[in-house]
Amino acid sequence: MSGDLTDEELYSKLSDRLIRFAATIVGVADAEDVMTDGVMSAMTSRSWSNVDDRGAYLYRCVLNAGRMHLRSQGRRRTREERVWRLDQSPAPFGAPTLAPEVREAVAGLSARQRAVIFLRYWEDLDEQAIARRLGIGVGSVRRHLHRAKQNIEGSLHATL
């Protein structure tokens, strides 16, 4: 995918898709920041000049940046909840916005499951292409797809 392209050309070609990919993992509000973190991490890496498939590498780096972001959000949320319980005062943030059932079901998936679902159904990639893009085995892709579908179906049935 990235054979003869300069870094700038590769970024121009993939940036919109990488933002949509990041939005699937972390949500729209943080997608640009996560995509930028992932791309910067990739392009400033010592191994960048030796990467054969730079497009796939960028997707992996954006996924990793998204996973780090979600972990950080989880830690922050835990701290805020702990402080809130100690204070016994109203939460410092507003009530969460209610989302459609499908959005809630997808939000309940792990970052890896969301990534695989996005690449399969939005990018229309087959299992082998997803495995290459994420640097995981085809069996792992199948397992993540299967579990994601089960989780989504279970979540949707629970709300009906």
N, C-alpha and C positions, 0 to 999 in steps of 0.2 A: 504494500500500500504506500510505503513512503520512499521507495527506491531512489529516485532522482530528485526528489523535492527538497528545497531548502527548508530550514526550520520554520521560517516565516510562511512559506507556501503550505507546509503541512498544517501549521496552526490555523491558517485561513480556511483550509479545506475542512478541518475537523472541529473547529471551535463551537459551532452551533450544535453539532451532534454531541460533543462532550458536555456542553451545558445541559442539554436535555437528559443525558445520561446521569449527570450529577444531580439534577432535579429529581430524578426517580429515586435516588439514594437518600438525599438529605432534604428534599423539598425545594420549592422554587426560590424562597427567600435567601437561601444560602448557596444555591447552585453555582453562581458565578464565582464566589470566593473559593469554593471547594475545587472547581475546575481550574481556577488560576493557581491555587496551591499545588494541585496535582501536576499541572503542566510545568510550573516552575521547578518542582522537585525533579521531574524527569529531565528537563533540558539542562539543569545545572548539575546533574549527577555525573560522577566521573565515568560511569559506564555508558553514557549517552552516545558517544562516538562509536561504540562497538555494538549498539543495538541494531539487529537486522530488521525487525518489523517495528518501526517507531510508532506507528499508529496504534498497534496493539499495546505497546508499552505505555503509551499515553492513557489508554483506557484503564490499564492496571493501576497506574499512578493516581488517576482520578478516583478509582474505586478505593484505593488505600487512603487517600485524603478524606474521602467521604466516611470511611469507617472510623478514622481518627476523630473526625468532627462529631460523629454520633456518640462516640465514647465520651468525648469532652462535654457534649450537651448532657449526657446522662449523669456525669459526675456533678455538673453544675446544678442540674435539677434536684439531685439528691441533697446537695448542700442547702439549696433554697428550701426544700421541704423540711429538712432538719431544723433550720432556723425558724421557719414558719411554725412548726410544732412547738418549739421552745417558747416562742413569743405568744402563742395562742392568739395571734392577730390575723386578720384577713390576709390572704396570699398577696404578695406584691405584684402579681400579674393578673390579668383579666381571665375570665372563664375561657376555656378553649373554644374555638369556633367549631361548630358541628360540621362534619364532613359527610359526604355520601358514603354509603356502606362499602362500596368498592374501594374508595380512597382509604377508609379505615382498615379494611382488610389488607391492602397492600402495605400500608404503614406499619402493620404488625409483623411484616416479614423481616428477616435479617437483611443486612446490607447486601450480602452475597446473593441471596434469593431475589431481591429487588433488581440487582444488576443483571442476573441471568434472565429474569422475566422481561426486563427492558430490552435487552439485546435480542431475545427471541421474538417478541411480539411487536416491538416498535422499530427495531433495526432489521427485523426479518432475517436474522442470521440462523444458520443451522448449528447443531450441537458442536461440530468440529470447529467452526469459526468462532463460536463463543469460547470454547476451550482455549484456542490459540490467543484470542483477545485478552482473556483474563489470566492466562498462564496456569490453567488448571486442567485436569484430565477430563476426557469426555464423560467418564463415569460420574465424576463429581458434578458436571453440568446436568446430567440426567437426574441425579439425586436431588440437586437443588431445585430443578424445575418441578419434579414430582412433589417434593415437600411444599414448595410454594403453592402449587395448585391445591394440594390438600388443605393447607392453612387458609387459603382464600375461600375455598368451598366451605370449610368448617365455620369460618367467621361469618360468611354470608348466610348460612343455614341457621346460625345462632341468632341472627338479627331478625329473621323472618318469623 
